[in-house]
């Protein structure tokens, strides 16, 4: 039986095929919106913020928030994981990284079946807090890890600028890291750091596809 924290993203095969072969992003925009992708105007802001992150990362101060661990029925902010991110990411950049106290963001009351919609809805919660808190950093790194019976099931990583604008947003599930990534240890930390810095070498249109279709 699949655990309660597992996300299920059910997309008809015909839609997947259409997304793979179609070059008409505008035509598929309603489909992307229906499955949780934000408006194109919001994605355009994300792309610009991502480009600025690429340019200014090395001279920036990054505040790494304690990571939300949602494991079975438990919810907790993990400062030790934030510290591990600081150490791991510090090997990839000259940016000043520092762990912070837990964000004033509530634990998610429910888990969605639609993983994409959950990803973006949670980004709104983090952005709201950042806009109100005015953190003294150039960027704020937030992450959530979901697990069951000692294994990681999903990871979400966000980087916001100081105004609460999303500059990076990424979702991982078992399709990306397999079925046996342990919750203990730092395998999930190494994964999220590696993918983020790999992504920073990509074009903004790849990270935030136009009209949410990519």
C-alpha positions in Angstrom: 0.0 0.0 0.0 1.4 3.4 -0.9 1.9 5.8 2.1 -0.2 8.7 2.8 2.4 11.3 2.0 2.9 10.0 -1.5 1.9 12.4 -4.3 0.0 11.0 -7.3 0.2 13.0 -10.5 -2.3 11.4 -13.0 -2.0 12.7 -16.5 -3.7 11.0 -19.4 -1.2 9.4 -21.8 -2.6 11.5 -24.7 -1.7 14.7 -22.8 1.8 13.5 -22.1 2.2 12.7 -25.8 0.9 16.1 -26.8 3.2 17.9 -24.5 6.2 16.0 -25.9 5.6 16.7 -29.6 3.7 19.9 -29.7 5.6 23.2 -30.4 2.5 25.3 -29.8 2.9 26.2 -26.1 0.0 28.6 -26.2 -2.4 25.9 -27.4 -1.4 23.7 -24.4 -1.4 26.5 -21.9 -4.9 25.6 -20.6 -3.8 22.1 -20.0 -0.8 23.2 -18.0 -2.9 25.6 -16.0 -5.4 22.8 -15.2 -2.7 20.7 -13.7 -1.3 23.5 -11.5 1.1 25.5 -13.5 1.0 29.3 -12.7 0.0 32.0 -15.2 2.5 32.9 -17.9 2.9 36.4 -16.3 4.1 34.7 -13.1 6.4 32.4 -15.0 7.9 35.4 -16.8 8.8 36.9 -13.5 10.4 33.6 -12.4 12.5 33.5 -15.5 13.8 37.0 -15.0 14.6 36.3 -11.3 16.4 33.1 -12.3 18.6 35.0 -14.7 19.4 37.5 -11.9 20.3 34.6 -9.7 22.6 33.2 -12.3 24.3 36.6 -12.6 24.6 37.5 -8.9 24.8 34.2 -7.1 28.6 34.4 -6.4 28.3 37.7 -4.6 25.1 37.0 -2.8 24.1 36.2 0.7 21.8 33.2 0.9 19.7 32.3 3.9 19.0 28.6 4.1 15.8 27.8 6.0 15.4 24.7 8.1 14.0 22.0 5.9 10.4 20.8 6.4 10.4 17.0 6.9 7.0 15.4 6.4 7.5 11.8 7.4 4.6 9.5 7.9 2.4 11.4 10.3 5.1 13.7 11.6 6.0 17.3 10.6 9.1 19.1 11.7 11.6 21.8 10.7 15.1 20.3 10.4 17.9 22.8 11.2 20.5 20.1 10.9 19.5 19.5 7.2 19.8 23.3 6.6 23.3 23.2 8.1 24.2 20.2 5.8 22.9 22.2 2.8 25.1 25.1 3.8 28.2 22.9 3.9 27.4 21.0 0.7 26.5 24.1 -1.3 29.5 25.9 0.0 31.7 23.6 -2.1 29.9 24.8 -5.2 29.8 28.6 -4.8 31.5 31.6 -3.3 28.2 32.9 -2.1 27.8 33.4 1.6 25.4 30.8 2.9 24.0 30.7 6.4 21.4 28.6 8.2 18.4 30.5 9.7 15.6 29.9 12.1 12.4 28.1 10.9 10.2 30.2 8.6 6.9 31.4 9.9 5.0 29.1 7.5 2.5 26.6 8.7 2.9 22.9 8.1 0.8 21.7 5.1 -2.6 20.6 6.4 -3.0 18.0 3.7 -1.0 16.4 0.9 -2.3 16.9 -2.6 -2.7 14.2 -5.2 -1.6 16.8 -7.8 2.1 17.3 -7.1 2.5 20.2 -9.4 -0.3 22.2 -7.8 1.1 21.5 -4.3 4.5 22.7 -5.4 3.2 26.1 -6.5 0.7 26.5 -3.7 3.5 26.0 -1.1 5.6 28.6 -3.0 2.9 31.1 -2.3 3.1 30.4 1.4 6.8 30.9 1.5 6.7 34.0 -0.7 4.0 35.5 1.6 6.3 35.0 4.6 9.4 36.4 2.9 7.5 39.5 1.8 6.3 40.1 5.4 9.6 39.2 7.2 12.0 41.2 4.9 15.0 38.8 5.6 18.4 40.4 5.6 19.6 38.2 2.7 19.7 38.4 -1.1 18.1 35.0 -1.5 16.2 32.6 0.7 16.5 28.8 0.1 13.6 26.7 1.3 13.1 22.9 0.9 10.6 20.2 1.8 11.3 16.5 2.1 8.6 13.8 2.2 9.2 10.3 3.3 7.8 7.0 4.5 9.3 4.0 6.3 12.8 5.5 6.1 12.8 6.4 2.4 12.5 9.7 0.6 9.5 10.0 -1.6 9.6 13.6 -2.8 11.7 16.7 -2.5 10.8 20.3 -3.2 13.5 23.1 -3.5 12.8 26.8 -3.8 15.0 29.8 -4.0 13.3 33.2 -3.5 14.8 36.7 -3.9 14.6 39.2 -1.0 11.2 40.4 -2.3 9.7 36.9 -2.3 9.9 36.4 -6.0 10.6 32.8 -7.0 14.0 32.5 -8.7 14.1 28.7 -8.7 11.5 26.0 -8.1 12.1 22.3 -8.5 10.3 19.1 -7.7 11.9 15.6 -7.3 10.1 12.3 -6.9 11.1 8.6 -7.2 11.3 9.0 -11.0 14.3 11.2 -10.4 16.1 9.4 -7.6 14.7 5.9 -7.4 12.8 4.0 -4.7 15.6 3.7 -2.2 16.9 7.1 -1.2 17.2 7.0 2.6 15.9 9.7 4.8 18.9 9.3 7.1 22.2 10.6 6.0 22.8 13.4 3.4 21.9 11.7 0.1 18.9 14.0 -0.3 21.0 17.0 0.5 23.7 16.1 -2.1 20.9 15.5 -4.7 19.2 18.9 -4.2 22.4 20.8 -4.2 23.8 19.0 -7.3 20.6 19.5 -9.3 20.3 23.2 -8.4 23.9 24.0 -9.4 23.5 21.9 -12.6 20.3 23.8 -13.3 22.0 27.2 -12.8 23.9 26.5 -16.0 20.7 26.1 -18.0 18.6 28.6 -19.8 15.7 30.2 -17.9 13.3 28.9 -20.5 14.3 25.4 -19.6 13.8 25.9 -15.9 10.5 27.8 -16.3 9.1 26.8 -19.7 6.9 29.4 -21.5 3.3 28.8 -20.7 4.3 26.0 -18.3 4.8 23.6 -21.2 8.2 22.1 -21.5 
